[in-house]
Amino acid sequence: MQDWQTFLKLDNAGTIQFLASYAAALANEGLVSERCLENFKASLATITPMLASTQRSILPLLAESNDDFVAALTARYGISGLAWNHMRISTRSLLSESCANLAFWADLTLKKAELFMNRPFVAVSVFGESRRELFPSVLFHAAKTLHDTAKELRHAIHDLSLMRPADILDTTGLQHGIESRIAIQVGFSGLESETLSYCRTEQRVVRKVVAAFEEMASSILQIVVGLRQNTANIANSKLLEIECEILMAECQRLSGVRFEVSANLDVWETRRLGFLHEIFELNQRMNLAAKLFSETLVPKDKLTELEFLTSDVERAVTCSLICRGTPPHVATRAANDLMDYCKAHKATPSTLIPAELKKINPELLEDTLVFAASLTSDSLTATPGGSGEKARFIDAAKKIRKALNVTVPFSSPMATILFALILNSCGFKTDIVSEVPDDRPKIAFHKQEPRSNLVPAGVIHTMPPAAVAPIEKTEPALKSRSTKSQKPSKKAKL
């Protein structure tokens, strides 16, 4: 796992490449002199050895050394423009890594969901209400949350792929074309189209990134809290909940990052490194949480009927009584009495007898008891949506994998192999033809020669094989053999 010090070295290397690209682009457009470039090379040679000991960013060090090229960039783009272009190009790589981590986490979740398709899950809300779900439905919801977060981050990456143009007056009308060429050479996809932004675009991107991470962390934490009571590995699920709490705290720290306009380049670099450090820590936490999430997803073998006494069972009994003609408030009271009695006596509707119903509530009848017992049974049809949920889950998994560019389990080569196996099992035969040239020498057994030319193994020749004349057959024998081969058999007629 990469540490922060290593990341700082890579960031300085990226900053040097960023400045070198700017130098080459401005030199191609004739906007800086050769002397300015030579001084820039000399400044890099002097400052680069200092980076290992100071652990600072190279851009403020160049500004402190009064480098002419940094002064030219500051004059052309302004301090805020140069700092934001630097942050745009350095933040994209970390956000792309975040998207890759989210895609990996979502793929692990989908694979686990496909393994436990028929397992039940009891979801408990923050209000104390519980309902029965399928175990994969919760996992698909987690994968969808991760997918939405990656989608928002990709929008942020798209906004950061545009370069802020120079803040100088255009007297010739050629500035837009020059800036467009510079942006492409530096590594951007185009120019910022919003006029008079004054950090508005960057602040909007920061808010978008913060909101995406906060929504992801809160949703995943709520899912993990519900998983703790539905998984067999309770100890590991506690560790997962702790990691998700830390992930949520890191997202809250990210929301505290502010980027007010400043005339000090050191302040800009401090803010940039602080923002990058928070995203770096989030990436580290996401990798650890994804690993624990995959290891924790081991559902219980079987839930008891007492655990199936959820709030949705009570509502279903209430609706059944209302359909029979019972007033709604009376039906609600009767269903509530039934659930309280079962929980107090640790009983289930299937273990109750009709004689007990009059003690619980006079509105409860024997058919209501049978209906409640069917709701608490371990069957897929008792789950909201029934068996039709499978098809919806599978379609949702395909869409999520396609959006995240994750390879599906049955890829096109696998489908080709399966199709070939099906054809062979049905009796079809195909000749395997290779398009690779054969570099082996042409030996006699590589050719399809007549059977009459083949000599049995073990025969000792008294003369060279070339002198052996092939055995020729007479013309009548050949004709009779050809007519026999053309005559259809009885099996073919049948």
C-alpha positions as CSV (number, residue, x, y, z in Angstrom):
1,M,0.0,0.0,0.0
2,Q,1.4,3.4,-1.0
3,D,2.3,5.8,1.8
4,W,1.9,9.6,1.8
5,Q,5.6,10.3,1.5
6,T,5.8,8.2,-1.7
7,F,2.8,10.1,-3.0
8,L,4.5,13.5,-2.3
9,K,7.5,12.3,-4.4
10,L,5.2,11.3,-7.2
11,D,3.3,14.6,-6.9
12,N,6.5,16.6,-7.3
13,A,7.4,14.5,-10.3
14,G,4.0,15.3,-11.8
15,T,4.5,19.0,-11.0
16,I,7.8,19.0,-12.9
17,Q,6.1,17.3,-15.8
18,F,3.3,19.9,-15.7
19,L,5.7,22.8,-15.7
20,A,7.9,21.2,-18.4
21,S,4.8,20.8,-20.6
22,Y,3.9,24.4,-20.1
23,A,7.4,25.4,-21.0
24,A,7.3,23.4,-24.2
25,A,3.9,24.7,-25.2
26,L,4.8,28.3,-24.5
27,A,8.0,27.9,-26.4
28,N,6.2,26.4,-29.4
29,E,3.9,29.4,-29.5
30,G,6.8,31.9,-29.1
31,L,5.6,33.3,-25.8
32,V,8.8,32.7,-23.8
33,S,12.4,33.2,-24.7
34,E,15.1,30.6,-24.8
35,R,17.0,32.3,-22.0
36,C,13.9,32.0,-19.8
37,L,13.8,28.2,-20.5
38,E,17.5,27.8,-19.8
39,N,17.1,29.6,-16.4
40,F,14.1,27.3,-15.7
41,K,16.3,24.2,-16.4
42,A,19.0,25.5,-14.1
43,S,16.5,26.2,-11.3
44,L,15.1,22.7,-11.6
45,A,18.6,21.2,-11.4
46,T,19.3,23.3,-8.2
47,I,16.0,22.6,-6.4
48,T,15.3,19.0,-7.3
49,P,18.0,17.6,-4.8
50,M,16.3,19.6,-2.0
51,L,13.0,17.9,-2.4
52,A,14.0,14.7,-0.6
53,S,15.0,16.6,2.6
54,T,12.4,19.4,2.7
55,Q,9.4,17.3,1.6
56,R,7.8,20.4,0.1
57,S,6.2,21.1,-3.1
58,I,8.4,22.2,-5.9
59,L,6.2,25.1,-7.2
60,P,6.6,27.4,-4.1
61,L,10.4,26.6,-4.1
62,L,10.7,27.8,-7.7
63,A,8.7,30.9,-6.8
64,E,11.0,31.6,-3.8
65,S,14.1,31.3,-6.0
66,N,12.7,34.0,-8.3
67,D,12.5,31.7,-11.3
68,D,11.8,33.6,-14.5
69,F,9.5,30.9,-16.0
70,V,7.3,30.8,-12.9
71,A,7.1,34.6,-13.0
72,A,6.0,34.4,-16.7
73,L,3.3,31.8,-15.8
74,T,2.1,34.0,-12.9
75,A,2.0,37.1,-15.2
76,R,0.0,35.2,-17.8
77,Y,-2.5,33.2,-15.7
78,G,-2.3,34.9,-12.3
79,I,-1.5,33.2,-9.0
80,S,-5.0,31.7,-8.7
81,G,-5.1,30.6,-12.3
82,L,-1.8,28.9,-12.1
83,A,-2.6,27.3,-8.8
84,W,-6.0,26.0,-10.0
85,N,-4.6,24.6,-13.2
86,H,-2.0,22.8,-11.1
87,M,-4.7,21.5,-8.9
88,R,-7.0,20.4,-11.7
89,I,-4.3,18.3,-13.4
90,S,-3.1,16.8,-10.1
91,T,-6.5,16.0,-8.6
92,R,-7.7,14.1,-11.7
93,S,-5.4,11.1,-11.1
94,L,-6.5,10.7,-7.5
95,L,-10.2,10.9,-8.4
96,S,-9.7,8.4,-11.2
97,E,-8.1,6.1,-8.6
98,S,-11.2,6.6,-6.4
99,C,-13.4,5.6,-9.3
100,A,-11.3,2.4,-9.8
101,N,-11.6,1.6,-6.1
102,L,-15.4,2.1,-6.2
103,A,-15.7,-0.1,-9.3
104,F,-13.6,-2.8,-7.6
105,W,-15.7,-2.6,-4.4
106,A,-19.0,-2.7,-6.5
107,D,-17.8,-5.7,-8.4
108,L,-16.9,-7.7,-5.2
109,T,-20.4,-6.8,-3.9
110,L,-22.1,-8.0,-7.1
111,K,-20.2,-11.3,-7.0
112,K,-21.3,-11.9,-3.4
113,A,-24.9,-11.0,-4.3
114,E,-25.0,-13.7,-7.0
115,L,-23.8,-16.3,-4.6
116,F,-26.6,-15.8,-2.0
117,M,-29.5,-15.2,-4.3
118,N,-32.2,-16.9,-2.1
119,R,-31.0,-15.9,1.4
120,P,-33.4,-13.8,3.5
121,F,-32.3,-10.5,5.1
122,V,-34.0,-8.6,8.0
123,A,-33.5,-4.8,7.5
124,V,-33.9,-2.5,10.4
125,S,-34.4,1.2,9.8
126,V,-33.2,4.0,12.1
127,F,-36.8,4.4,13.3
128,G,-36.8,0.8,14.6
129,E,-39.0,-0.6,11.9
130,S,-38.0,-3.9,10.3
131,R,-38.8,-5.5,7.1
132,R,-37.9,-8.7,5.3
133,E,-35.8,-8.5,2.2
134,L,-33.6,-10.7,0.1
135,F,-29.9,-10.7,1.0
136,P,-28.8,-9.8,-2.6
137,S,-31.2,-6.8,-2.7
138,V,-29.2,-5.1,0.1
139,L,-25.9,-5.9,-1.7
140,F,-27.3,-4.6,-5.0
141,H,-28.3,-1.4,-3.2
142,A,-24.7,-1.1,-1.9
143,A,-23.3,-1.6,-5.4
144,K,-25.7,1.0,-6.8
145,T,-24.6,3.5,-4.2
146,L,-20.9,2.9,-5.1
147,H,-21.9,3.2,-8.8
148,D,-23.6,6.6,-8.2
149,T,-20.6,7.9,-6.3
150,A,-18.3,6.9,-9.2
151,K,-20.6,8.6,-11.6
152,E,-20.5,11.9,-9.7
153,L,-16.7,11.7,-9.5
154,R,-16.5,11.2,-13.2
155,H,-18.5,14.4,-13.7
156,A,-16.0,16.1,-11.5
157,I,-13.1,14.7,-13.5
158,H,-14.7,16.0,-16.7
159,D,-14.9,19.5,-15.1
160,L,-11.3,19.3,-14.0
161,S,-10.1,18.3,-17.5
162,L,-10.6,21.9,-18.8
163,M,-7.9,24.5,-18.4
164,R,-8.4,28.0,-17.2
165,P,-7.3,30.3,-20.0
166,A,-4.9,33.2,-19.5
167,D,-6.1,36.3,-17.7
168,I,-4.6,38.8,-20.1
169,L,-6.2,41.2,-22.6
170,D,-6.5,40.0,-26.2
171,T,-5.4,42.6,-28.7
172,T,-5.1,40.4,-31.8
173,G,-8.0,38.0,-31.5
174,L,-5.8,35.0,-31.6
175,Q,-5.6,34.3,-27.9
176,H,-8.4,31.6,-27.8
177,G,-6.6,29.5,-30.5
178,I,-3.3,29.8,-28.8
179,E,-4.7,28.9,-25.4
180,S,-6.5,25.9,-26.9
181,R,-3.3,24.5,-28.4
182,I,-1.5,25.1,-25.1
183,A,-4.2,23.3,-23.2
184,I,-3.9,20.2,-25.4
185,Q,-0.1,20.2,-25.1
186,V,-0.2,20.5,-21.3
187,G,-2.7,17.6,-20.9
188,F,-6.1,19.2,-20.8
189,S,-9.0,18.4,-23.1
190,G,-10.0,22.0,-23.8
191,L,-10.6,25.4,-22.3
192,E,-12.9,26.6,-19.5
193,S,-16.0,28.1,-21.2
194,E,-17.3,29.8,-18.1
195,T,-16.3,33.5,-18.1
196,L,-15.4,35.4,-15.0
197,S,-15.4,32.1,-13.0
198,Y,-13.1,33.3,-10.2
199,C,-12.7,29.9,-8.7
200,R,-16.4,29.2,-9.1
201,T,-15.8,26.0,-11.1
202,E,-13.2,24.7,-8.8
203,Q,-15.4,25.3,-5.7
204,R,-18.3,23.6,-7.4
205,V,-16.2,20.6,-8.1
206,V,-15.0,20.5,-4.6
207,R,-18.6,20.6,-3.3
208,K,-19.6,17.9,-5.7
209,V,-16.7,15.6,-4.6
210,V,-17.5,16.2,-0.9
211,A,-21.2,15.5,-1.4
212,A,-20.5,12.3,-3.4
213,F,-18.2,10.9,-0.7
214,E,-20.4,11.9,2.2
215,E,-23.5,10.3,0.6
216,M,-21.5,7.1,-0.1
217,A,-20.1,6.8,3.4
218,S,-23.4,7.4,5.1
219,S,-25.3,4.9,2.9
220,I,-22.6,2.2,3.3
221,L,-22.5,2.7,7.0
222,Q,-26.3,2.2,7.3
223,I,-26.0,-1.0,5.2
224,V,-23.1,-2.3,7.3
225,V,-25.1,-1.7,10.6
226,G,-27.9,-3.9,9.1
227,L,-25.4,-6.5,8.0
228,R,-24.1,-7.0,11.5
229,Q,-27.2,-8.9,12.6
230,N,-27.6,-10.9,9.3
231,T,-24.1,-12.3,8.8
232,A,-22.4,-15.3,10.4
233,N,-19.0,-13.5,10.9
234,I,-20.1,-11.1,13.7
235,A,-16.5,-10.2,14.8
236,N,-15.5,-9.2,11.3
237,S,-18.7,-7.2,10.8
238,K,-17.8,-5.1,13.9
239,L,-14.4,-4.3,12.3
240,L,-16.2,-3.4,9.1
241,E,-18.5,-1.0,11.0
242,I,-15.5,0.6,12.7
243,E,-13.8,1.2,9.3
244,C,-17.0,2.6,7.8
245,E,-17.2,5.0,10.8
246,I,-13.6,6.1,10.1
247,L,-14.5,6.5,6.4
248,M,-17.4,8.7,7.4
249,A,-15.2,10.8,9.6
250,E,-12.7,11.3,6.7
251,C,-15.5,12.5,4.5
252,Q,-16.5,15.0,7.1
253,R,-12.9,16.3,7.3
254,L,-12.9,16.6,3.5
255,S,-16.0,18.8,3.7
256,G,-14.0,21.2,5.9
257,V,-11.5,22.1,3.1
258,R,-11.9,25.7,2.0
259,F,-10.3,27.4,-1.0
260,E,-10.7,31.1,-0.5
261,V,-8.7,33.3,-3.0
262,S,-5.2,34.2,-1.8
263,A,-2.3,36.0,-3.2
264,N,0.2,33.7,-1.6
265,L,1.3,30.7,-3.6
266,D,2.4,28.8,-0.5
267,V,-1.2,29.0,0.9
268,W,-2.6,27.6,-2.4
269,E,-0.1,24.7,-2.3
270,T,-1.0,24.0,1.4
271,R,-4.7,23.9,0.5
272,R,-4.0,21.7,-2.6
273,L,-1.9,19.2,-0.6
274,G,-4.5,19.2,2.2
275,F,-7.3,18.4,-0.3
276,L,-5.2,15.7,-2.0
277,H,-4.3,14.2,1.4
278,E,-7.9,13.8,2.3
279,I,-8.7,12.1,-1.0
280,F,-5.6,9.9,-0.6
281,E,-6.8,8.8,2.9
282,L,-10.3,8.1,1.5
283,N,-8.8,5.9,-1.2
284,Q,-6.8,4.0,1.4
285,R,-9.9,3.6,3.6
286,M,-12.0,2.4,0.7
287,N,-9.5,-0.3,-0.2
288,L,-9.5,-1.6,3.4
289,A,-13.3,-1.3,3.7
290,A,-13.8,-3.2,0.4
291,K,-11.7,-6.0,1.5
292,L,-13.5,-6.3,4.9
293,F,-16.9,-5.9,3.1
294,S,-16.1,-8.9,0.9
295,E,-14.9,-11.1,3.8
296,T,-17.9,-10.2,6.0
297,L,-20.6,-11.0,3.5
298,V,-21.3,-14.5,4.7
299,P,-25.1,-14.7,5.6
300,K,-26.5,-16.9,8.3
301,D,-27.5,-20.4,7.1
302,K,-31.1,-20.0,8.3
303,L,-33.0,-17.4,10.2
304,T,-35.5,-18.5,12.9
305,E,-39.2,-17.9,12.6
306,L,-39.0,-15.5,15.6
307,E,-36.5,-13.3,13.6
308,F,-39.1,-13.1,10.8
309,L,-41.6,-11.3,13.0
310,T,-40.9,-8.0,11.4
311,S,-42.9,-4.8,11.0
312,D,-44.0,-5.7,7.5
313,V,-45.6,-8.9,8.8
314,E,-47.6,-6.8,11.2
315,R,-48.7,-4.5,8.4
316,A,-49.6,-7.5,6.2
317,V,-51.8,-9.0,8.9
318,T,-53.5,-5.6,9.4
319,C,-54.2,-5.3,5.7
320,S,-55.6,-8.8,5.7
321,L,-58.0,-8.0,8.5
322,I,-59.1,-4.7,6.8
323,C,-59.9,-6.7,3.6
324,R,-62.1,-9.0,5.7
325,G,-64.1,-6.0,6.8
326,T,-62.5,-5.1,10.2
327,P,-62.2,-1.4,10.8
328,P,-58.6,-0.1,10.3
329,H,-58.0,1.0,13.8
330,V,-59.3,-2.3,15.2
331,A,-57.3,-4.3,12.7
332,T,-54.1,-2.4,13.6
333,R,-54.7,-3.1,17.3
334,A,-55.3,-6.8,16.7
335,A,-52.2,-7.2,14.6
336,N,-50.1,-5.3,17.2
337,D,-51.4,-7.6,20.0
338,L,-50.5,-10.7,18.0
339,M,-46.9,-9.5,17.4
340,D,-46.5,-8.4,21.1
341,Y,-47.8,-11.7,22.4
342,C,-45.4,-13.7,20.1
343,K,-42.4,-11.7,21.1
344,A,-43.3,-11.8,24.8
345,H,-43.7,-15.6,24.9
346,K,-41.0,-16.2,22.2
347,A,-43.5,-18.0,20.1
348,T,-44.4,-17.8,16.4
349,P,-47.8,-17.9,14.7
350,S,-47.2,-21.4,13.6
351,T,-46.8,-22.6,17.2
352,L,-50.0,-20.9,18.4
353,I,-53.3,-22.8,18.7
354,P,-56.7,-21.3,17.8
355,A,-57.7,-21.3,21.5
356,E,-55.1,-18.7,22.3
357,L,-56.4,-16.2,19.8
358,K,-59.4,-15.2,22.0
359,K,-56.9,-14.3,24.8
360,I,-54.8,-12.2,22.4
361,N,-57.6,-10.3,20.6
362,P,-61.2,-11.3,19.8
363,E,-60.8,-10.0,16.2
364,L,-58.2,-12.6,15.4
365,L,-59.5,-15.7,13.7
366,E,-58.0,-19.0,12.7
367,D,-57.5,-18.0,9.1
368,T,-55.6,-14.9,10.3
369,L,-53.3,-17.2,12.3
370,V,-52.7,-19.4,9.2
371,F,-51.9,-16.3,7.1
372,A,-49.4,-15.0,9.7
373,A,-47.7,-18.4,9.9
374,S,-47.2,-18.4,6.1
375,L,-45.6,-14.9,6.3
376,T,-43.0,-16.1,8.9
377,S,-42.0,-19.2,7.0
378,D,-38.7,-19.5,5.3
379,S,-39.8,-19.3,1.6
380,L,-38.9,-16.9,-1.1
381,T,-42.5,-16.1,-2.1
382,A,-43.0,-14.4,1.3
383,T,-40.4,-11.8,0.4
384,P,-41.7,-8.5,-1.2
385,G,-41.5,-9.0,-5.0
386,G,-41.4,-12.8,-4.8
387,S,-39.3,-14.7,-7.2
388,G,-39.5,-11.9,-9.8
389,E,-36.9,-10.0,-7.8
390,K,-34.2,-12.3,-9.3
391,A,-34.7,-11.1,-12.8
392,R,-34.6,-7.5,-11.7
393,F,-31.5,-8.0,-9.6
394,I,-29.7,-9.7,-12.5
395,D,-30.6,-6.8,-14.9
396,A,-29.5,-4.3,-12.4
397,A,-26.1,-6.1,-12.0
398,K,-25.6,-6.0,-15.7
399,K,-26.3,-2.3,-15.9
400,I,-24.0,-1.5,-13.0
401,R,-21.1,-3.6,-14.4
402,K,-21.6,-2.0,-17.8
403,A,-21.5,1.5,-16.3
404,L,-18.4,0.8,-14.2
405,N,-16.7,-1.0,-17.1
406,V,-16.4,-4.2,-15.1
407,T,-16.0,-7.4,-17.0
408,V,-19.1,-9.7,-16.5
409,P,-18.5,-13.3,-15.5
410,F,-19.7,-14.7,-18.8
411,S,-17.6,-12.7,-21.3
412,S,-17.6,-13.1,-25.0
413,P,-14.8,-15.7,-25.1
414,M,-16.5,-17.7,-22.4
415,A,-19.8,-17.5,-24.4
416,T,-18.0,-18.8,-27.5
417,I,-16.6,-21.7,-25.6
418,L,-20.0,-22.6,-24.1
419,F,-21.6,-22.3,-27.6
420,A,-19.0,-24.7,-29.1
421,L,-19.6,-27.2,-26.3
422,I,-23.3,-27.0,-26.9
423,L,-22.8,-27.7,-30.6
424,N,-20.5,-30.6,-29.9
425,S,-23.0,-32.1,-27.4
426,C,-25.8,-31.9,-30.1
427,G,-23.8,-33.9,-32.6
428,F,-22.4,-31.2,-34.9
429,K,-18.8,-31.7,-36.0
430,T,-16.6,-28.9,-37.2
431,D,-13.1,-29.0,-38.7
432,I,-10.6,-27.0,-36.7
433,V,-8.7,-24.8,-39.0
434,S,-5.7,-22.9,-37.7
435,E,-4.7,-19.6,-39.3
436,V,-1.2,-19.8,-37.8
437,P,1.5,-20.8,-40.3
438,D,3.1,-24.2,-39.7
439,D,6.9,-23.8,-39.5
440,R,7.6,-27.6,-39.2
441,P,9.3,-29.4,-42.1
442,K,7.1,-31.2,-44.6
443,I,7.3,-34.8,-43.5
444,A,5.5,-37.7,-45.1
445,F,3.0,-38.2,-42.3
446,H,2.0,-34.6,-42.4
447,K,0.4,-35.2,-45.9
448,Q,-2.9,-37.0,-46.5
449,E,-1.5,-39.8,-48.7
450,P,-3.5,-42.8,-50.0
451,R,-3.7,-45.9,-47.7
452,S,-1.9,-48.0,-50.3
453,N,1.3,-46.0,-49.8
454,L,1.4,-46.5,-46.0
455,V,3.7,-49.3,-44.9
456,P,2.9,-51.1,-41.6
457,A,5.3,-50.4,-38.8
458,G,8.0,-53.0,-38.1
459,V,8.5,-54.0,-41.8
460,I,12.2,-54.2,-42.7
461,H,13.0,-52.9,-46.2
462,T,15.7,-54.6,-48.2
463,M,15.9,-51.5,-50.5
464,P,15.4,-47.8,-50.0
465,P,11.8,-46.6,-49.5
466,A,12.0,-44.5,-52.7
467,A,12.4,-47.6,-54.8
468,V,9.3,-49.3,-53.5
469,A,6.6,-49.0,-56.2
470,P,3.1,-48.3,-55.1
471,I,0.6,-51.0,-55.5
472,E,-1.7,-50.2,-58.4
473,K,-5.3,-51.4,-58.7
474,T,-6.9,-52.3,-62.0
475,E,-9.5,-50.0,-63.6
476,P,-12.5,-52.4,-63.1
477,A,-11.7,-52.7,-59.4
478,L,-11.6,-48.9,-59.0
479,K,-14.9,-48.6,-60.9
480,S,-16.6,-51.2,-58.8
481,R,-15.3,-49.5,-55.6
482,S,-16.6,-46.1,-56.7
483,T,-20.1,-47.4,-57.5
484,K,-20.3,-49.1,-54.1
485,S,-19.4,-45.9,-52.4
486,Q,-22.1,-44.0,-54.3
487,K,-24.8,-46.5,-53.4
488,P,-26.8,-45.1,-50.5
489,S,-27.2,-47.4,-47.4
490,K,-30.5,-48.4,-45.8
491,K,-29.7,-46.4,-42.7
492,A,-29.4,-43.2,-44.8
493,K,-32.8,-43.9,-46.4
494,L,-34.4,-44.3,-43.0
